[in-house]
């Protein structure tokens, strides 16, 4: 489990998938940014291989490329 707390920022600077445990969680209460890469970064469904559920109560900014939330958001 990863918690991006209110007032904090998490910046993805690549086109890679976001992976973790089969039941991983990414909880965003702060600012999640994808700032680099022209391709896609993907959160896969939890329970599918190394999927990570993305839960959001903060802000998401995609400044470059795209972000796929296959696990929620």
C-alpha positions as CSV (number, residue, x, y, z in Angstrom):
1,X,0.0,0.0,0.0
2,X,1.2,3.5,-0.9
3,X,-0.4,6.6,0.5
4,X,0.2,10.0,-1.2
5,X,-1.0,12.2,1.6
6,X,-2.9,15.5,1.3
7,X,-0.4,18.3,0.5
8,X,2.1,15.8,-1.0
9,X,2.9,15.2,-4.7
10,X,3.7,12.0,-6.6
11,X,5.2,12.6,-10.1
12,X,5.4,9.8,-12.7
13,X,8.1,10.6,-15.2
14,X,7.9,7.5,-17.4
15,X,5.5,5.5,-19.6
16,X,5.8,2.3,-17.4
17,X,3.0,0.5,-15.7
18,X,2.5,1.0,-12.0
19,X,2.9,-2.5,-10.4
20,X,2.9,-4.0,-6.9
21,X,1.5,-6.9,-5.0
22,X,-1.5,-8.8,-6.5
23,X,-3.7,-6.8,-4.1
24,X,-1.7,-3.6,-4.1
25,X,-3.2,-0.1,-3.4
26,X,-2.3,3.4,-4.3
27,X,-4.3,5.9,-2.2
28,X,-4.0,9.5,-3.5
29,X,-5.2,12.3,-1.3
30,X,-2.6,14.8,-2.6
31,X,-1.5,15.5,-6.2
32,X,-0.7,12.7,-8.7
33,X,1.1,14.0,-11.8
34,X,2.2,12.3,-15.0
35,X,4.7,14.9,-16.2
36,X,6.9,13.0,-18.8
37,X,6.7,10.4,-21.5
38,X,4.6,10.5,-24.6
39,X,3.1,7.0,-24.0
40,X,0.8,5.5,-21.4
41,X,1.2,4.7,-17.7
42,X,-1.3,2.1,-16.5
43,X,-2.7,1.0,-13.2
44,X,-4.0,-2.6,-13.8
45,X,-6.8,-4.2,-11.8
46,X,-5.9,-5.4,-8.4
47,X,-5.7,-9.2,-8.4
48,X,-4.4,-9.4,-12.0
49,X,-0.8,-10.3,-11.8
50,X,0.9,-7.2,-10.2
51,X,-2.2,-5.0,-10.3
52,X,-2.6,-1.9,-8.1
53,X,-5.9,-0.4,-7.2
54,X,-5.9,3.4,-7.6
55,X,-8.1,5.3,-5.1
56,X,-8.4,9.0,-5.5
57,X,-9.6,11.7,-3.2
58,X,-7.1,14.3,-4.3
59,X,-6.1,15.7,-7.7
60,X,-4.7,14.1,-10.9
61,X,-2.9,16.0,-13.6
62,X,-1.7,14.4,-16.9
63,X,0.7,16.8,-18.5
64,X,2.3,14.4,-21.0
65,X,1.1,11.1,-22.5
66,X,-1.8,9.3,-21.0
67,X,-2.8,7.6,-17.8
68,X,-5.0,4.5,-17.8
69,X,-6.9,3.7,-14.6
70,X,-8.1,0.1,-15.2
71,X,-8.5,-0.4,-11.4
72,X,-10.7,2.5,-10.4
73,X,-10.0,6.1,-9.7
